[in-house]
Amino acid sequence: MDPIRRWQLFVSRLARRTDLATTRIDDLDADAREAVYERGRKHIQALAERIESQTGFTLESNVALDFGCGIGKNVLALAQRCERVYGLDISPAVLAEAERNAKRLHIDNVEWMDAARLEELSGRYDLVVSFFVFQHIASREGERIFATLVRGLRPRGVGAIHLTLRPGLRRVGRSYMYNLMNSYSLNRISKLLADEGITEWHAKMHGRPLAGAPRPVYDEVTLLFRKD
Ligand SMILES: C[S@@+](CC[C@H](N)C(=O)[O-])C[C@H]1O[C@@H](n2cnc3c(N)ncnc32)[C@H](O)[C@@H]1O
Protein backbone atom coordinates (compact mmCIF):
# COMPACT_ATOMS: atom_id res chain seq x y z
CA MET A 1 0.00 0.00 0.00
CA ASP A 2 1.11 3.58 -0.66
CA PRO A 3 3.05 4.59 2.54
CA ILE A 4 1.21 7.93 2.84
CA ARG A 5 -2.17 6.19 2.64
CA ARG A 6 -1.02 3.69 5.28
CA TRP A 7 -0.19 6.55 7.70
CA GLN A 8 -3.51 8.24 6.93
CA LEU A 9 -5.40 5.12 7.94
CA PHE A 10 -3.29 4.59 11.05
CA VAL A 11 -3.78 8.17 12.27
CA SER A 12 -7.50 8.33 11.56
CA ARG A 13 -8.02 5.09 13.56
CA LEU A 14 -5.94 6.54 16.41
CA ALA A 15 -7.96 9.78 16.30
CA ARG A 16 -11.24 7.86 16.56
CA ARG A 17 -9.98 5.93 19.58
CA THR A 18 -8.41 8.79 21.53
CA ASP A 19 -10.48 11.86 20.69
CA LEU A 20 -7.25 13.29 19.28
CA ALA A 21 -9.37 15.33 16.89
CA THR A 22 -10.19 18.00 19.38
CA THR A 23 -9.19 19.94 22.46
CA ARG A 24 -11.21 19.87 25.67
CA ILE A 25 -10.93 22.64 28.23
CA ASP A 26 -13.74 21.92 30.69
CA ASP A 27 -11.21 20.65 33.23
CA LEU A 28 -8.93 23.66 33.02
CA ASP A 29 -8.97 26.41 35.62
CA ALA A 30 -10.27 29.87 34.69
CA ASP A 31 -6.82 31.28 33.80
CA ALA A 32 -5.91 28.39 31.54
CA ARG A 33 -9.31 28.61 29.84
CA GLU A 34 -8.85 32.34 29.34
CA ALA A 35 -5.52 31.59 27.62
CA VAL A 36 -7.40 29.40 25.10
CA TYR A 37 -9.96 32.14 24.40
CA GLU A 38 -7.13 34.65 24.03
CA ARG A 39 -5.53 32.45 21.36
CA GLY A 40 -8.88 32.44 19.53
CA ARG A 41 -9.14 36.24 19.73
CA LYS A 42 -5.59 36.70 18.37
CA HIS A 43 -6.21 34.25 15.56
CA ILE A 44 -9.46 35.95 14.53
CA GLN A 45 -7.87 39.40 14.79
CA ALA A 46 -5.03 38.37 12.44
CA LEU A 47 -7.52 36.69 10.10
CA ALA A 48 -9.82 39.74 10.06
CA GLU A 49 -6.87 41.97 9.12
CA ARG A 50 -5.84 39.63 6.33
CA ILE A 51 -9.39 39.33 4.99
CA GLU A 52 -9.88 43.09 5.05
CA SER A 53 -6.58 43.87 3.35
CA GLN A 54 -7.10 41.27 0.61
CA THR A 55 -10.84 41.60 -0.03
CA GLY A 56 -12.14 44.72 1.72
CA PHE A 57 -14.62 42.60 3.74
CA THR A 58 -15.11 43.44 7.43
CA LEU A 59 -16.55 41.11 10.08
CA GLU A 60 -18.79 43.67 11.73
CA SER A 61 -22.55 43.23 11.15
CA ASN A 62 -22.04 40.07 9.13
CA VAL A 63 -23.08 36.47 9.82
CA ALA A 64 -20.30 33.88 10.12
CA LEU A 65 -20.17 30.08 10.03
CA ASP A 66 -17.32 28.06 11.55
CA PHE A 67 -17.28 24.50 10.23
CA GLY A 68 -15.69 22.02 12.68
CA CYS A 69 -15.73 24.64 15.42
CA GLY A 70 -14.57 22.36 18.25
CA ILE A 71 -14.99 23.93 21.68
CA GLY A 72 -15.67 27.29 20.07
CA LYS A 73 -12.40 29.19 20.50
CA ASN A 74 -12.79 30.93 17.13
CA VAL A 75 -16.59 31.11 17.22
CA LEU A 76 -16.54 33.01 20.52
CA ALA A 77 -14.00 35.48 19.13
CA LEU A 78 -16.07 35.91 15.95
CA ALA A 79 -19.24 36.41 18.03
CA GLN A 80 -17.67 39.44 19.69
CA ARG A 81 -17.46 41.12 16.24
CA CYS A 82 -20.10 39.56 13.99
CA GLU A 83 -23.86 39.95 14.20
CA ARG A 84 -24.38 36.20 14.52
CA VAL A 85 -22.25 33.03 14.29
CA TYR A 86 -23.11 29.42 13.52
CA GLY A 87 -20.73 26.90 15.09
CA LEU A 88 -20.98 23.46 13.48
CA ASP A 89 -19.26 20.27 14.55
CA ILE A 90 -19.72 16.54 14.18
CA SER A 91 -19.15 15.85 17.90
CA PRO A 92 -22.09 16.41 20.31
CA ALA A 93 -19.68 16.36 23.29
CA VAL A 94 -17.60 19.16 21.82
CA LEU A 95 -20.69 21.23 20.96
CA ALA A 96 -22.01 20.85 24.52
CA GLU A 97 -18.68 22.09 25.83
CA ALA A 98 -18.70 24.99 23.35
CA GLU A 99 -22.13 25.99 24.62
CA ARG A 100 -20.88 25.97 28.22
CA ASN A 101 -17.96 28.18 27.15
CA ALA A 102 -20.35 30.67 25.51
CA LYS A 103 -22.43 30.83 28.70
CA ARG A 104 -19.32 31.45 30.82
CA LEU A 105 -18.54 34.44 28.57
CA HIS A 106 -22.20 35.63 28.40
CA ILE A 107 -22.21 35.32 24.60
CA ASP A 108 -25.67 34.74 23.18
CA ASN A 109 -25.43 35.43 19.43
CA VAL A 110 -24.16 31.93 18.56
CA GLU A 111 -26.08 28.88 17.37
CA TRP A 112 -24.34 25.51 17.86
CA MET A 113 -25.40 22.88 15.36
CA ASP A 114 -24.65 19.35 14.24
CA ALA A 115 -22.52 19.52 11.08
CA ALA A 116 -25.06 17.30 9.28
CA ARG A 117 -27.42 20.32 9.24
CA LEU A 118 -25.06 22.40 7.08
CA GLU A 119 -27.38 22.56 4.06
CA GLU A 120 -30.11 24.23 6.15
CA LEU A 121 -27.84 27.26 6.45
CA SER A 122 -27.44 27.81 2.71
CA GLY A 123 -27.70 31.53 1.89
CA ARG A 124 -27.59 32.54 5.56
CA TYR A 125 -23.91 33.44 6.10
CA ASP A 126 -21.45 36.02 4.73
CA LEU A 127 -18.25 34.49 6.10
CA VAL A 128 -17.26 30.84 6.26
CA VAL A 129 -14.18 29.67 8.15
CA SER A 130 -12.78 26.24 8.89
CA PHE A 131 -9.45 25.48 10.54
CA PHE A 132 -7.78 22.12 11.13
CA VAL A 133 -10.88 20.17 10.20
CA PHE A 134 -10.65 18.89 6.64
CA GLN A 135 -7.75 16.58 7.42
CA HIS A 136 -10.20 14.60 9.57
CA ILE A 137 -12.54 14.07 6.60
CA ALA A 138 -11.99 11.61 3.75
CA SER A 139 -10.95 13.71 0.75
CA ARG A 140 -13.93 13.09 -1.58
CA GLU A 141 -16.42 13.72 1.24
CA GLY A 142 -14.37 16.79 2.22
CA GLU A 143 -14.60 18.11 -1.33
CA ARG A 144 -18.38 17.71 -1.23
CA ILE A 145 -18.56 19.62 2.07
CA PHE A 146 -16.16 22.29 0.78
CA ALA A 147 -18.41 22.88 -2.27
CA THR A 148 -21.50 23.02 -0.02
CA LEU A 149 -19.85 25.61 2.23
CA VAL A 150 -18.93 27.78 -0.75
CA ARG A 151 -22.32 27.39 -2.45
CA GLY A 152 -24.12 28.48 0.73
CA LEU A 153 -22.18 31.76 1.01
CA ARG A 154 -24.19 34.87 0.31
CA PRO A 155 -23.10 37.03 -2.67
CA ARG A 156 -19.95 39.07 -1.80
CA GLY A 157 -19.33 36.63 1.05
CA VAL A 158 -15.83 35.54 2.02
CA GLY A 159 -14.27 32.18 2.88
CA ALA A 160 -11.10 31.27 4.78
CA ILE A 161 -10.56 27.53 4.77
CA HIS A 162 -7.55 25.55 5.92
CA LEU A 163 -6.65 22.36 4.04
CA THR A 164 -3.86 19.83 4.20
CA LEU A 165 -1.95 19.00 1.05
CA ARG A 166 -0.24 15.78 0.16
CA PRO A 167 3.41 16.29 1.06
CA GLY A 168 5.70 15.69 -1.87
CA LEU A 169 8.00 13.51 0.20
CA ARG A 170 9.36 10.06 -0.17
CA ARG A 171 10.08 9.91 3.55
CA VAL A 172 7.11 9.93 5.88
CA GLY A 173 7.08 9.58 9.62
CA ARG A 174 5.46 10.53 12.86
CA SER A 175 6.24 14.24 12.49
CA TYR A 176 3.87 14.21 9.55
CA MET A 177 1.11 12.11 10.97
CA TYR A 178 -1.21 15.02 11.71
CA ASN A 179 -1.18 16.23 8.14
CA LEU A 180 -1.25 12.84 6.61
CA MET A 181 -4.72 11.99 7.84
CA ASN A 182 -6.37 13.19 4.63
CA SER A 183 -4.99 15.49 2.01
CA TYR A 184 -6.48 17.64 -0.73
CA SER A 185 -5.50 18.50 -4.29
CA LEU A 186 -5.33 22.23 -5.08
CA ASN A 187 -6.23 21.44 -8.70
CA ARG A 188 -9.46 19.78 -7.67
CA ILE A 189 -10.26 22.49 -5.08
CA SER A 190 -9.69 25.29 -7.60
CA LYS A 191 -12.11 23.53 -9.97
CA LEU A 192 -14.72 23.37 -7.17
CA LEU A 193 -14.24 27.09 -6.54
CA ALA A 194 -14.59 27.84 -10.27
CA ASP A 195 -17.76 25.70 -10.43
CA GLU A 196 -19.21 27.91 -7.68
CA GLY A 197 -18.29 31.05 -9.67
CA ILE A 198 -15.11 31.95 -7.79
CA THR A 199 -12.16 32.49 -10.05
CA GLU A 200 -9.92 34.58 -7.83
CA TRP A 201 -8.51 33.20 -4.63
CA HIS A 202 -5.42 33.58 -2.50
CA ALA A 203 -3.47 30.68 -1.05
CA LYS A 204 -1.31 31.13 2.01
CA MET A 205 1.03 28.16 2.07
CA HIS A 206 2.17 26.97 5.47
CA GLY A 207 5.59 25.44 5.57
CA ARG A 208 7.31 23.49 8.26
CA PRO A 209 10.97 22.70 8.63
CA LEU A 210 11.91 19.09 8.18
CA ALA A 211 15.10 17.75 9.73
CA GLY A 212 17.75 17.42 7.06
CA ALA A 213 15.71 19.16 4.34
CA PRO A 214 17.19 22.31 2.82
CA ARG A 215 13.86 24.17 2.76
CA PRO A 216 10.56 24.00 4.67
CA VAL A 217 8.00 21.63 3.21
CA TYR A 218 4.68 23.25 2.27
CA ASP A 219 1.95 20.82 3.17
CA GLU A 220 -0.87 23.04 4.44
CA VAL A 221 -2.73 25.93 2.88
CA THR A 222 -5.30 28.50 3.98
CA LEU A 223 -7.45 29.57 1.05
CA LEU A 224 -9.06 32.98 1.04
CA PHE A 225 -11.76 33.82 -1.51
CA ARG A 226 -14.64 36.21 -2.10
CA LYS A 227 -17.84 35.52 -4.02
CA ASP A 228 -18.83 37.87 -6.83
C1 LIG B 1 -8.51 19.94 15.54
S1 LIG B 1 -10.19 20.35 15.92
C2 LIG B 1 -10.25 22.03 15.35
C3 LIG B 1 -11.26 22.83 16.07
C4 LIG B 1 -11.32 24.31 15.67
N1 LIG B 1 -11.64 24.46 14.26
C5 LIG B 1 -10.04 25.03 16.02
O1 LIG B 1 -9.36 25.51 15.10
O2 LIG B 1 -9.73 25.14 17.20
C6 LIG B 1 -11.08 19.47 14.65
C7 LIG B 1 -12.59 19.53 14.82
O3 LIG B 1 -13.20 19.01 13.63
C8 LIG B 1 -14.34 18.28 14.01
N2 LIG B 1 -14.71 17.39 12.89
C9 LIG B 1 -14.09 16.26 12.49
N3 LIG B 1 -14.73 15.72 11.44
C10 LIG B 1 -15.79 16.53 11.17
C11 LIG B 1 -16.83 16.51 10.20
N4 LIG B 1 -16.95 15.53 9.28
N5 LIG B 1 -17.74 17.51 10.21
C12 LIG B 1 -17.64 18.51 11.14
N6 LIG B 1 -16.68 18.57 12.08
C13 LIG B 1 -15.77 17.60 12.10
C14 LIG B 1 -13.91 17.56 15.29
O4 LIG B 1 -15.01 17.11 16.06
C15 LIG B 1 -13.11 18.66 15.97
O5 LIG B 1 -13.90 19.44 16.83
The ligand as an SDF file (V2000), in Angstrom:
LIG
                    3D

 27 29  0  0  0  0  0  0  0  0999 V2000
   -8.5110   19.9370   15.5400 C   0  0  0  0  0  0  0  0  0  0  0  0
  -10.1920   20.3470   15.9240 S   0  0  0  0  0  0  0  0  0  0  0  0
  -10.2490   22.0250   15.3490 C   0  0  0  0  0  0  0  0  0  0  0  0
  -11.2610   22.8330   16.0720 C   0  0  0  0  0  0  0  0  0  0  0  0
  -11.3160   24.3070   15.6720 C   0  0  0  0  0  0  0  0  0  0  0  0
  -11.6360   24.4600   14.2630 N   0  0  0  0  0  0  0  0  0  0  0  0
  -10.0390   25.0320   16.0170 C   0  0  0  0  0  0  0  0  0  0  0  0
   -9.3640   25.5050   15.0990 O   0  0  0  0  0  0  0  0  0  0  0  0
   -9.7330   25.1420   17.1970 O   0  0  0  0  0  0  0  0  0  0  0  0
  -11.0840   19.4690   14.6470 C   0  0  0  0  0  0  0  0  0  0  0  0
  -12.5900   19.5250   14.8190 C   0  0  0  0  0  0  0  0  0  0  0  0
  -13.1950   19.0140   13.6330 O   0  0  0  0  0  0  0  0  0  0  0  0
  -14.3370   18.2820   14.0080 C   0  0  0  0  0  0  0  0  0  0  0  0
  -14.7070   17.3860   12.8940 N   0  0  0  0  0  0  0  0  0  0  0  0
  -14.0870   16.2590   12.4890 C   0  0  0  0  0  0  0  0  0  0  0  0
  -14.7310   15.7150   11.4400 N   0  0  0  0  0  0  0  0  0  0  0  0
  -15.7860   16.5300   11.1700 C   0  0  0  0  0  0  0  0  0  0  0  0
  -16.8350   16.5140   10.1960 C   0  0  0  0  0  0  0  0  0  0  0  0
  -16.9520   15.5330    9.2780 N   0  0  0  0  0  0  0  0  0  0  0  0
  -17.7400   17.5100   10.2120 N   0  0  0  0  0  0  0  0  0  0  0  0
  -17.6420   18.5090   11.1350 C   0  0  0  0  0  0  0  0  0  0  0  0
  -16.6830   18.5720   12.0800 N   0  0  0  0  0  0  0  0  0  0  0  0
  -15.7650   17.6020   12.1030 C   0  0  0  0  0  0  0  0  0  0  0  0
  -13.9110   17.5600   15.2910 C   0  0  0  0  0  0  0  0  0  0  0  0
  -15.0130   17.1100   16.0550 O   0  0  0  0  0  0  0  0  0  0  0  0
  -13.1050   18.6640   15.9750 C   0  0  0  0  0  0  0  0  0  0  0  0
  -13.9030   19.4450   16.8300 O   0  0  0  0  0  0  0  0  0  0  0  0
  1  2  1  0
  2  3  1  0
  2 10  1  0
  3  4  1  0
  4  5  1  0
  5  6  1  0
  5  7  1  0
  7  8  2  0
  7  9  1  0
 10 11  1  0
 11 12  1  0
 11 26  1  0
 12 13  1  0
 13 14  1  0
 13 24  1  0
 14 15  1  0
 14 23  1  0
 15 16  2  0
 16 17  1  0
 17 18  1  0
 17 23  2  0
 18 19  1  0
 18 20  2  0
 20 21  1  0
 21 22  2  0
 22 23  1  0
 24 25  1  0
 24 26  1  0
 26 27  1  0
M  CHG  2   2   1   9  -1
M  END
$$$$
